[in-house]
Amino acid sequence: MHNIFLIARREYLERVRTKSFLIMTILIPLMMAGFLLGPGILMNPMSRGAKHLIVVASRTQTAENIRHELTKAQEEQNKQIADSKKNSLKRSPETQSDLSVDVDTNTSTEERAALAKKVRDKQLDGVIWATDDALAAEKIPFITRDTSSFIQNASIGIGVDRALHREALKAKGLSDPEIDKVLKRLDVNPENPAGSGTADPQVTFIVSFIMVMILYMSVLLYGINVMRAVLDEKTSRIMEVMLSVSRPGEMMAGKILGVGAVGLTQIVIWITAAVAMMGGNLVANGDQLKGVITWQMLAAFAVYYLLGFALYSTLYAAIGAMVNSEQEAQQLQFLAVLPLAASLGIMFNVIQFPNSTIAVWASIFPFTSPLIMFSRIAVQTPNPWQIALSLAVTIATIAGMVWLCGRIYRVGILMYGKKPTLPEIIKWLRYA
């Protein structure tokens, strides 16, 4: 036990004093912030500024109804943007924009060609061609340069649809207040079944995604660090000196504990920095976070981080002991990366459908369980028996991997010049 502590302490101190530790501690939060905010920041300059549209209709009332719905929708969107800036968790880089809509009742072919030319020449942003023929065909052309802006185009389509429904209801004799009541959009607020607050789906997704990514990056990066630490000592022949004072099992355990402690240190720094930067915003949004961030989620994060790290670090340590160079290590480490990549690939499906068949079985399979089961717990706590089964299977797998990889480690660290083929590895297991 004393040797395990000494090796773990050496591994820990060596890594926290390096420049790479400092760089990764700063770089990963910046990457996460860029991933979440970057698309909005890049799209913002393209969407800001006034928009000028023209509605062409055979009847003035139809065009006026469409203009009313579009300007009303824009005003509501600007209000939502202003409200969202008060909430740090849903803060958007978007700025409010103006929309001007003109009405035109000239439905001739020449007028359409002239307006299309203005759109091409950037004198107009769009033309809505809501003529009687288009309404009869139930297909209204929208002439715009931004044909790929599906969000903006969908918003305009909804506005036109509401305007035409308004006109149809008014023709049936309904008054404006009655029409407003019929067309009024209702808000459906998801609530936590435990009664611990309202679970905002956007906040739930963002928090779950960030914590899963931290778990994924930590397990992957520090598992690779364990492999490289073993490989460096093996190639430099320091391993032979260390074996004179400690057993191979103690060396492997010390490396895993030391590097794991570095990962926990980095995560604590990230969480502390996030809390310090958000400061009062966490208090202000306490009701919103109450249904999302729970002690159960934090405990699950700690448990599955430790289990995932122990499982993959043991595997990476065995890979480091088997190979003789960095190139050979890169060829074999895909065996460990593949389950993590698969977990990340189905994570979005799991967050949306936490009780689907693929989510349940992936959360029990030991090599995907650390990420998938935590994702399920973060979104919607599964049945207790599924959590218990996941923990039991993962712990049993870790025990088996420690025994198996320990035997590979015991022989492989002293093997030089032999490629780690399957028959050779089987011989090592017999020798050990």
C-alpha positions in Angstrom: 0.0 0.0 0.0 2.9 2.3 0.8 4.3 1.8 -2.7 0.9 2.5 -4.3 0.7 5.8 -2.5 4.3 6.8 -3.5 3.7 6.0 -7.2 0.3 7.8 -7.1 1.9 10.8 -5.5 4.7 10.9 -8.0 2.2 10.7 -11.0 0.0 13.4 -9.5 2.8 15.9 -8.8 4.4 15.3 -12.2 1.3 16.2 -14.1 -0.1 19.1 -12.1 3.2 20.9 -12.5 3.3 20.6 -16.3 2.3 23.3 -18.8 -0.1 20.9 -20.5 -2.2 20.6 -17.3 -2.6 24.4 -17.1 -3.3 24.6 -20.9 -6.0 21.9 -20.8 -7.6 23.3 -17.6 -8.1 26.6 -19.5 -8.6 25.3 -23.0 -11.5 22.7 -22.5 -13.9 25.3 -20.9 -13.1 27.7 -23.7 -13.8 24.9 -26.2 -17.1 24.1 -24.5 -18.1 27.7 -24.5 -17.2 28.1 -28.1 -19.2 24.9 -29.0 -22.3 26.2 -27.3 -22.1 30.0 -28.1 -20.0 30.0 -31.3 -22.8 29.2 -33.8 -25.0 31.9 -32.4 -22.2 34.4 -32.4 -21.3 33.6 -36.0 -25.0 33.7 -37.1 -25.6 37.0 -35.3 -24.0 39.4 -37.8 -25.9 37.7 -40.6 -29.3 38.1 -39.0 -29.0 41.5 -37.4 -30.4 44.7 -39.1 -33.7 45.6 -40.6 -35.6 43.2 -42.9 -37.8 44.6 -45.7 -40.5 42.3 -47.1 -43.3 42.9 -49.6 -46.6 40.9 -49.5 -48.3 40.6 -52.8 -52.0 39.6 -52.6 -55.0 39.9 -54.8 -57.0 41.3 -51.9 -55.7 44.1 -49.7 -57.2 42.6 -46.6 -55.3 39.3 -47.1 -52.0 41.3 -47.5 -52.8 43.4 -44.4 -53.5 40.2 -42.3 -50.2 38.7 -43.4 -48.3 41.9 -42.5 -50.0 42.1 -39.1 -49.0 38.5 -38.2 -45.4 39.0 -39.4 -44.9 42.2 -37.5 -46.6 40.8 -34.4 -44.3 37.7 -34.5 -41.2 39.9 -34.9 -42.3 41.9 -31.8 -42.8 38.8 -29.8 -39.4 37.4 -30.9 -37.7 40.7 -29.9 -39.4 40.5 -26.5 -38.2 36.9 -26.0 -34.6 37.9 -26.9 -34.8 40.8 -24.3 -36.1 38.4 -21.6 -33.6 35.7 -22.4 -30.7 38.1 -21.8 -31.8 38.3 -18.1 -31.1 34.5 -17.8 -27.5 33.6 -17.9 -28.2 29.9 -18.7 -30.3 30.8 -21.8 -28.4 33.9 -22.8 -28.3 34.4 -26.5 -25.9 36.6 -28.5 -28.8 37.6 -30.8 -29.8 41.2 -31.0 -33.2 42.6 -31.7 -34.0 43.3 -35.4 -36.6 45.4 -37.2 -39.0 44.1 -39.8 -40.9 46.3 -42.3 -43.6 44.8 -44.4 -45.2 46.6 -47.4 -48.4 45.6 -49.2 -48.8 45.3 -53.0 -51.9 44.3 -54.9 -50.3 44.2 -58.3 -50.3 40.5 -59.2 -49.1 40.8 -62.7 -46.3 38.7 -64.1 -44.3 41.9 -64.8 -44.6 42.9 -61.2 -43.4 39.6 -59.9 -40.3 39.7 -62.2 -39.6 43.3 -61.1 -39.8 42.4 -57.4 -37.6 39.3 -57.9 -35.0 41.5 -59.6 -35.1 43.8 -56.5 -34.5 40.8 -54.3 -31.5 39.7 -56.4 -30.1 43.2 -56.3 -30.5 43.2 -52.5 -33.0 46.1 -52.6 -35.5 43.7 -50.9 -35.1 40.8 -48.5 -38.1 38.9 -49.7 -41.4 38.8 -51.5 -44.4 36.8 -50.3 -46.6 36.0 -53.4 -50.0 35.3 -51.8 -52.2 35.7 -54.9 -55.6 33.9 -55.4 -53.9 31.4 -57.7 -51.3 30.6 -55.1 -53.9 30.3 -52.3 -56.0 28.0 -54.5 -52.9 25.8 -55.2 -52.1 25.9 -51.4 -48.5 26.7 -52.2 -47.4 30.3 -51.6 -44.0 31.2 -53.1 -41.5 33.2 -50.9 -38.9 34.8 -53.1 -35.7 35.3 -51.0 -31.9 35.1 -51.3 -31.8 33.2 -48.0 -33.4 30.0 -49.2 -31.3 27.9 -46.7 -32.4 29.9 -43.7 -34.9 27.3 -42.6 -35.6 28.9 -39.2 -36.4 32.3 -40.6 -38.4 30.8 -43.5 -40.4 28.6 -41.2 -41.2 31.6 -39.0 -42.5 33.5 -42.0 -44.5 30.4 -43.1 -46.1 30.2 -39.7 -47.0 33.9 -39.8 -48.6 33.5 -43.3 -50.5 30.4 -42.2 -51.9 32.2 -39.1 -53.0 35.2 -41.2 -54.9 33.0 -43.6 -56.5 31.1 -40.7 -57.5 34.5 -39.2 -59.1 35.6 -42.5 -61.0 32.2 -42.9 -62.3 32.4 -39.3 -63.4 36.0 -39.8 -65.3 35.0 -42.9 -67.2 32.5 -40.7 -68.4 35.4 -38.5 -66.0 35.3 -35.6 -64.9 38.5 -34.0 -61.3 39.6 -33.5 -61.2 38.7 -29.8 -62.6 35.3 -30.5 -60.1 34.7 -33.3 -57.3 35.8 -31.0 -58.5 33.3 -28.4 -58.6 30.5 -31.0 -55.2 31.3 -32.4 -53.5 32.0 -29.1 -50.5 29.7 -28.5 -50.6 27.7 -25.3 -47.4 27.0 -23.4 -46.7 23.5 -22.2 -44.4 23.6 -19.2 -42.7 20.2 -18.4 -42.6 19.6 -14.7 -40.4 17.3 -12.7 -42.6 14.3 -11.5 -40.8 14.5 -8.1 -42.4 17.8 -7.6 -39.0 19.5 -7.0 -39.5 22.3 -9.5 -40.0 23.0 -13.2 -37.5 21.2 -15.4 -36.8 23.6 -18.3 -35.9 21.2 -21.3 -33.3 23.7 -22.7 -31.5 24.0 -19.3 -31.8 20.3 -18.8 -30.2 19.6 -22.1 -27.4 22.1 -21.7 -26.5 21.0 -18.2 -26.6 17.3 -19.1 -24.6 17.8 -22.3 -21.9 19.8 -20.5 -21.5 17.3 -17.7 -21.5 14.3 -20.1 -18.8 16.1 -22.2 -16.7 16.7 -19.1 -17.1 13.1 -18.2 -16.2 11.9 -21.7 -13.1 14.2 -22.1 -11.8 13.4 -18.6 -12.1 9.6 -19.0 -10.6 9.7 -22.5 -7.7 12.1 -21.9 -6.6 10.7 -18.6 -6.9 7.2 -19.7 -4.6 8.1 -22.6 -2.3 9.7 -20.0 -2.1 6.4 -18.1 -1.2 4.6 -21.3 1.5 7.1 -22.2 3.0 7.1 -18.7 3.4 3.3 -18.8 4.8 3.5 -22.4 7.3 6.2 -21.5 8.6 4.3 -18.5 8.8 1.1 -20.5 10.7 2.6 -23.4 13.1 4.5 -21.1 13.8 1.3 -19.0 12.9 3.1 -15.8 10.3 0.3 -15.3 13.1 -2.2 -14.6 14.3 -0.1 -11.7 10.9 0.5 -10.3 10.1 -3.2 -10.4 13.0 -3.8 -8.0 11.1 -2.0 -5.2 7.4 -2.6 -6.1 5.2 -5.2 -7.7 3.6 -4.7 -11.2 0.1 -4.6 -9.6 1.2 -1.8 -7.3 2.7 0.1 -10.2 -0.5 -0.1 -12.2 -2.7 0.8 -9.3 -0.5 3.8 -8.3 -0.5 5.2 -11.9 -4.3 4.8 -12.2 -4.9 6.5 -8.8 -2.4 9.3 -9.4 -3.7 10.2 -12.9 -7.3 9.9 -11.6 -6.6 12.4 -8.9 -5.3 14.8 -11.5 -8.6 14.4 -13.4 -10.6 15.1 -10.3 -8.5 18.1 -9.5 -9.1 19.5 -13.0 -12.9 18.9 -12.7 -13.0 20.7 -9.3 -11.2 23.6 -10.8 -13.7 23.8 -13.7 -16.7 23.6 -11.4 -15.2 26.2 -9.0 -14.4 28.6 -11.9 -17.9 28.1 -13.4 -19.6 28.9 -10.1 -17.4 31.9 -9.5 -18.1 33.3 -13.0 -21.8 32.8 -12.8 -21.9 34.1 -9.3 -25.2 35.7 -8.5 -26.9 34.3 -11.6 -27.0 30.9 -10.0 -28.9 32.4 -7.0 -31.2 34.4 -9.4 -32.0 31.2 -11.4 -32.2 29.0 -8.4 -35.8 28.0 -9.1 -34.9 27.1 -12.6 -31.9 25.0 -11.6 -33.7 23.4 -8.8 -35.4 20.8 -11.0 -32.3 20.1 -13.1 -29.1 20.1 -10.9 -29.7 17.8 -7.9 -27.5 16.1 -5.4 -28.5 12.8 -7.1 -27.1 14.1 -10.4 -23.8 15.2 -8.7 -23.5 11.9 -6.9 -24.1 10.0 -10.1 -21.4 12.1 -11.8 -18.8 11.3 -9.2 -19.7 7.6 -9.1 -19.7 7.1 -12.8 -16.6 9.2 -13.3 -14.7 6.9 -10.9 -16.1 3.8 -12.5 -15.5 5.0 -16.0 -12.0 6.1 -15.2 -11.1 2.9 -13.4 -12.4 0.8 -16.3 -10.7 2.6 -19.1 -7.5 3.4 -17.3 -7.0 -0.3 -16.6 -7.5 -1.0 -20.3 -5.2 1.8 -21.3 -2.5 0.7 -18.9 -2.6 -2.8 -20.4 -2.3 -1.2 -23.9 0.7 0.8 -22.8 2.3 -2.3 -21.4 1.7 -4.3 -24.6 3.1 -1.8 -27.2 6.7 -0.7 -27.8 6.1 2.7 -29.5 3.6 5.5 -29.7 2.6 4.4 -33.2 1.7 0.9 -32.0 -0.3 2.5 -29.2 -2.3 4.6 -31.6 -3.2 1.6 -33.6 -4.5 -0.3 -30.5 -6.2 2.5 -28.6 -9.2 2.6 -31.0 -10.4 -0.5 -29.0 -10.9 1.7 -26.0 -12.0 4.8 -27.9 -14.7 3.0 -29.9 -17.2 2.4 -26.9 -16.7 6.0 -25.8 -17.4 7.3 -29.3 -20.5 5.1 -29.6 -21.7 6.5 -26.2 -21.3 10.0 -27.5 -23.0 9.1 -30.8 -26.2 7.9 -29.1 -26.2 10.5 -26.3 -28.6 12.9 -28.1 -31.1 10.1 -28.6 -30.7 9.1 -24.9 -31.3 12.6 -23.7 -34.5 12.9 -25.7 -35.7 9.3 -25.1 -34.1 8.1 -21.8 -36.3 5.0 -21.6 -35.9 3.7 -25.1 -34.6 0.2 -25.6 -31.1 1.4 -26.9 -30.8 3.7 -23.9 -31.6 1.0 -21.4 -29.3 -1.6 -22.8 -26.5 0.9 -23.4 -26.7 2.1 -19.8 -26.2 -1.5 -18.6 -23.4 -2.5 -21.0 -20.3 -1.8 -18.9 -18.2 0.0 -21.5 -21.0 2.5 -22.4 -22.6 2.6 -19.0 -20.6 5.5 -17.4 -21.8 8.0 -20.0 -25.2 6.6 -20.9 -26.4 5.8 -17.4 -25.3 9.2 -16.2 -27.1 10.9 -19.1 -30.3 9.0 -18.1 -30.0 10.0 -14.5 -29.4 13.6 -15.4 -32.5 13.8 -17.7 -34.9 11.4 -16.0 -34.0 9.0 -13.2 -34.5 5.4 -14.4 -35.8 2.5 -12.3 -33.6 1.7 -9.3 -33.1 -1.8 -10.5 -31.5 -0.6 -13.7 -29.1 1.7 -11.8 -28.2 -1.2 -9.4 -27.7 -3.6 -12.3 -25.6 -1.0 -14.2 -23.4 -0.5 -11.1 -23.1 -4.3 -10.4 -22.2 -5.1 -14.0 -19.7 -2.3 -14.3 -18.0 -3.1 -11.0 -17.8 -6.8 -11.9 -16.3 -5.8 -15.3 -13.8 -3.6 -13.6 -12.7 -6.5 -11.4 -12.4 -8.8 -14.4 -10.5 -6.2 -16.4 -8.1 -5.5 -13.4 -7.4 -9.2 -13.2 -7.0 -9.6 -17.0 -5.1 -6.4 -17.7 -3.0 -6.9 -14.6 -1.7 -10.2 -16.0 -1.0 -8.5 -19.4 0.7 -5.6 -17.6 2.8 -8.0 -15.5 4.4 -9.6 -18.5 4.1 -6.8 -21.1 6.1 -4.2 -19.3 9.2 -6.3 -19.6 8.6 -7.4 -23.2 10.6 -5.5 -25.9 10.6 -5.8 -29.6 7.6 -8.1 -29.9 4.4 -6.8 -31.5 1.3 -7.4 -29.4 -0.5 -10.0 -31.5 -3.4 -12.0 -30.1 -1.4 -15.3 -29.8 1.4 -13.4 -28.1 -1.0 -11.8 -25.6 -2.5 -15.3 -24.8 1.0 -16.5 -24.0 1.5 -13.6 -21.7 -1.7 -14.5 -19.8 -0.4 -18.0 -19.4 3.0 -16.8 -18.2 1.5 -14.5 -15.6 
